[in-house]
């Protein structure tokens, strides 16, 4: 995922510049920084629509969800940032699986 708008803290200090590839460490720190949401684009630049997950067999979607949940240090529904990142990560795995 690529950040599409500068991410700044409450004091207007730049934390993640626009155009930067988002790292796992930065994703984990978003909540600590008090950042409720950020703007990102998938690596391919495409819009990740809801229908992508519907293309996966149900057992594959379940397996991917369980694999990703094991990597999150808090429940995916703990806050909006975590939930959005989980959804993007799940869609990325789906794109990789489907070869698109």
WOTAFEN-V65823 format. One record per residue. RES is the residue in three letters. PSI is psi in degrees with one decimal (none if undefined). Layout:
res=(RES RES)
psi=(PSI PSI)
This chain:
res=(UNK UNK UNK UNK UNK UNK UNK UNK UNK UNK UNK UNK UNK UNK UNK UNK UNK UNK UNK UNK UNK UNK UNK UNK UNK UNK UNK UNK UNK UNK UNK UNK UNK UNK UNK UNK UNK UNK UNK UNK UNK UNK UNK UNK UNK UNK UNK UNK UNK UNK UNK UNK UNK UNK UNK UNK UNK UNK UNK UNK UNK UNK UNK UNK UNK UNK UNK UNK UNK UNK UNK UNK UNK UNK UNK UNK UNK UNK UNK UNK UNK UNK UNK UNK UNK UNK UNK UNK UNK UNK UNK UNK UNK UNK UNK UNK UNK UNK UNK UNK)
psi=(140.1 132.9 127.3 -5.5 142.4 137.2 120.9 154.2 -175.9 -23.6 11.2 22.9 132.0 123.6 -45.5 120.3 152.6 140.8 -7.0 137.2 130.6 126.9 163.5 -38.8 -43.5 -39.9 -44.5 -28.9 -14.4 -44.7 -41.3 -38.4 -10.8 28.6 111.5 -28.4 157.8 164.7 124.7 161.5 143.2 160.8 -37.6 -7.4 4.2 159.9 127.3 97.0 161.9 -24.6 -19.6 -43.9 -27.0 -17.6 -17.2 144.2 142.8 -39.5 -31.9 -43.5 -42.3 -44.5 -44.9 -42.5 -44.0 -40.0 -44.2 -40.8 -33.0 -22.6 -15.5 135.0 -10.1 160.0 144.2 -24.1 13.5 -33.6 165.6 -34.7 -48.9 -43.7 -44.0 -40.7 -40.6 -45.5 -43.8 -41.1 -39.8 -42.3 -35.2 -44.9 -38.5 -44.3 -42.6 -43.2 -42.0 -8.2 27.1 none)
